[in-house]
């Protein structure tokens, strides 16, 4: 009668496969400590050969020894070259990251646009400020266009810009013109079949 993997013991780390798990189980059963240490080092070498692309990672060997301890259910008694992970730390959760949630006036523009406008307000009057304001306005128009794919009136952007800047930045639609944005046409894939010559 066939034995299916679903009937066998659940693997602690499935990425190493059942053969490595069986090697670890055998290593745990070795009575002689010196032989057990040799076996553990052989298993680590085999594990490192399974994923050669990740061998350059920092603390890669340390991670392998941690995995060996996990696969043995922390019962393997060998001379670990590193301080391996403890069972109580295995299920520990990372500390919660506290985010500062700031209200966003208009979500389609995001918080960065708001900050850029405030920075532009603090610029001294001149060509540099005018160029920055136009860059921001064009970026705002592009953001709106990405949402609805319809023509956006420049006056709408100028109105939003004035709102964000609390009236400190005012652009006249008669004197300023923003870029026109269009959706790029999708490229048609050329047929790989060549036409047969008659």
PEJORA-V662511 format. One record per backbone hydrogen bond with DSSP energy under -1.0 kcal/mol. CO is the residue of the C=O (numbers start at 1). NH is the residue of the N-H. E is the energy in kcal/mol with one decimal. If there is no record, write none. Layout:
co->[CO:CO]
nh->[NH:NH]
e->[E:E]
This chain:
co->[4:5:13:14:17:18:19:20:21:22:23:24:27:32:33:34:35:36:37:38:39:40:41:42:43:44:45:51:52:54:57:59:60:61:62:63:64:65:66:67:68:69:70:72:78:86:99:106:106:111:112:113:114:115:116:117:118:126:127:128:129:130:131:132:133:134:135:136:137:138:139:140:141:142:144:145:153:154:155:156:157:158:159:160:161:162:163:165:172:172]
nh->[7:8:16:17:21:22:23:24:25:26:27:28:30:36:37:38:39:40:41:42:43:44:45:46:47:48:49:54:55:57:60:63:64:65:66:67:68:69:70:71:72:74:73:75:80:89:101:109:110:115:116:117:118:119:120:121:122:130:131:132:133:134:135:136:137:138:139:140:141:142:143:144:145:146:148:149:157:158:159:160:161:162:163:164:165:167:166:168:175:176]
e->[-1.9:-1.1:-1.8:-1.2:-1.4:-2.4:-2.0:-2.3:-2.4:-2.3:-2.4:-2.1:-1.0:-2.2:-2.5:-2.0:-2.5:-2.3:-2.2:-2.0:-2.3:-2.2:-2.1:-2.2:-2.7:-2.3:-1.4:-1.2:-1.0:-1.7:-1.3:-2.1:-1.9:-2.1:-2.0:-2.3:-2.3:-2.1:-2.2:-2.8:-1.5:-3.0:-1.6:-1.2:-1.5:-1.1:-1.0:-1.6:-1.4:-2.1:-2.6:-2.4:-2.0:-2.2:-2.4:-2.1:-1.0:-2.2:-2.6:-2.1:-2.6:-2.0:-2.1:-2.4:-2.6:-2.5:-2.1:-2.5:-2.1:-2.1:-2.2:-2.0:-2.3:-1.8:-1.9:-2.1:-1.2:-2.6:-2.0:-2.1:-2.6:-2.1:-2.0:-2.7:-2.0:-3.1:-1.1:-1.2:-1.5:-2.3]
